[in-house]
Amino acid sequence: MRSRKTHAAAWAAYAVMACVHMAALAANLPGLALATKALIAPLLIVVVLSALPRRQPTARWLTLALVLAFLNDVVPGFTPWSHGLDPLLFMLALAVYAITLAPHWVRELDGLHLLLAIPYGGVVIGLFLACAGGAGPLLPLLVVYAIVLAAVAFLSAGVNPLTWIGGTLLLFSSSVLGMSWFLPGAWIPQSDLWVMGSYLTGQALLVLGILRTVSARRWAPEPAGASLVIVEG
């Protein structure tokens, strides 16, 4: 499946689909918004599999994270029993992103990366303290969600600038989502636009940043044209 053209086409389709989805949200077209949202993660899966060998661990982990993200995107819109499942699916996707980032973080580790990650801990602790009182029976899930979110933000800050920005945007998106899940009555103007805009951009940058770290990427060499060499005695 590895192909430079397929890879470029998948990124272009992702950009178009993301723009259409945001326009559908702004225009209050729930049917179109749901349909375009369901295509977001599959397009990123094509991006990954068109760039990396399927047997490579990074490709496998990234694909699993995107499959979980896809389930989180579509389950709330297509099933009536998704209460409590939304944060679980998204938390699992974030956990797999953390597993994907960890070896690249270790390889690029330096003191500056640790300093960059410190503010994220404060954000996650603040989110937990704000939501803990309203979480009720979901409090254990909130604890794990906060830990996983902190891990993703921390690890993404230490790989490269693309993962750093992507992880920051996912932290913002996940924090707003966490408030809607665990803090009853929380309201942020235009929250759908803020959440999806940061989610779509953040996830794309995170995937792109991770792909940039893989030394064995990308595409198989283009086949050279056959040549005929005649040696005269």
Secondary structure, 3 states (H helix, E strand, C coil): CCCHHHHHHHHHHHHHHHHHHHHHHHCCCHHHHHHHHHHHHHHHHHHHHCCCCCCCHHHHHHHHHHHHHHHHHHHHHHCCCCCCHHHHHHHHHHHHHHHHHHHHHHHCCCHHHHHHHHHHHHHHHHHHHHHHHHHHHHHHHHHHHHHHHHHHHHHHCCCCHHHHHHHHHHHHHHHHHHHHHHCCCCCCCCHHHHHHHHHHHHHHHHHHHHHHHCCCCCCCCCCCCCCCCCCCC
